[in-house]
């Protein structure tokens, strides 16, 4: 499959280009991070001109079909399309503690892309970011 340069540049292109407008690829700059670190995330978009406003909606990943997937986003990163990309940075901070007040759960995040106020991606397109809550323990 080859991509027409008009799709990557964000130009209007042909009617077919506009029908296929949407998110082609999503990424986290890394696959794991520690609580409090800053991570970069973004998406490659087609059919949207430079300057199109958007949001990256970060969600806490639950098990398949869990209520967490329908919950409000943990964070929203605002941005705009530039040369077919929308990206931003997120400092990992949230108020999710277990009953004992210890952050010991395993967390994973994914994100959805909203362009011009319309959701343009789905969960299956987004890779997960794993959150390490503690430093690794090495055996003796």
Residue pairs with C-beta under 8 A, 6 or more apart in sequence:
3 24
3 46
4 13
4 17
6 12
6 13
6 14
6 17
7 13
7 17
7 20
7 24
7 46
7 47
7 84
8 44
8 46
8 83
8 84
9 50
9 83
9 84
10 45
10 47
10 48
10 49
10 50
10 52
10 81
10 83
10 84
11 49
12 18
12 47
12 49
13 47
17 46
17 47
18 47
20 46
20 47
21 45
21 46
21 47
21 48
21 120
22 45
22 46
22 47
22 120
22 121
23 43
23 44
23 45
23 46
23 113
23 115
23 120
23 121
23 125
24 43
24 44
24 45
24 46
25 43
25 44
25 125
26 41
26 42
26 43
26 44
26 111
26 113
26 121
26 125
26 126
26 127
27 41
27 42
27 43
27 127
28 39
28 40
28 41
28 127
28 129
29 39
29 40
29 41
30 39
30 129
31 127
31 128
31 129
31 130
32 129
32 130
32 131
32 132
33 39
33 92
33 129
33 130
33 131
33 132
34 92
34 131
34 132
34 133
35 92
35 93
35 103
35 131
35 132
35 133
36 91
36 92
36 93
37 91
37 92
38 89
38 90
38 91
38 92
39 89
39 90
39 92
39 129
40 87
40 88
40 89
41 56
41 58
41 77
41 87
41 88
41 89
41 90
41 111
41 129
42 56
42 79
42 85
42 86
42 87
42 88
43 56
43 85
43 86
43 87
43 113
43 121
44 84
44 85
45 52
45 54
45 81
45 84
45 85
45 86
45 113
45 115
45 120
46 84
48 81
48 84
48 115
48 116
49 81
50 80
50 81
50 82
50 83
51 80
51 81
51 82
52 80
52 81
52 86
52 115
52 116
53 78
53 79
53 80
53 115
53 116
54 78
54 79
54 80
54 81
54 86
54 113
54 114
54 115
54 116
55 76
55 77
55 78
55 79
55 113
55 114
56 76
56 77
56 79
56 86
56 87
56 88
56 90
56 111
56 112
56 113
56 114
57 73
57 76
57 111
57 112
57 113
57 114
58 73
58 74
58 75
58 76
58 77
58 90
58 109
58 110
58 111
59 68
59 69
59 71
59 73
59 74
59 109
59 110
59 111
59 112
59 123
60 68
60 71
60 74
60 94
60 96
60 107
60 108
60 109
61 68
61 69
61 108
61 109
61 110
61 128
62 68
62 69
69 123
73 112
74 94
74 109
75 90
75 94
77 88
77 89
77 90
77 111
78 88
79 86
79 87
79 88
80 86
81 115
86 113
86 115
92 131
96 103
96 105
96 107
97 103
98 104
98 105
103 133
104 133
104 134
105 133
106 130
106 131
106 133
107 130
107 131
107 133
108 128
108 129
108 130
108 131
109 128
109 129
109 131
110 123
110 126
110 127
110 128
110 129
111 126
112 119
112 121
112 122
112 123
112 126
113 119
113 120
113 121
114 120
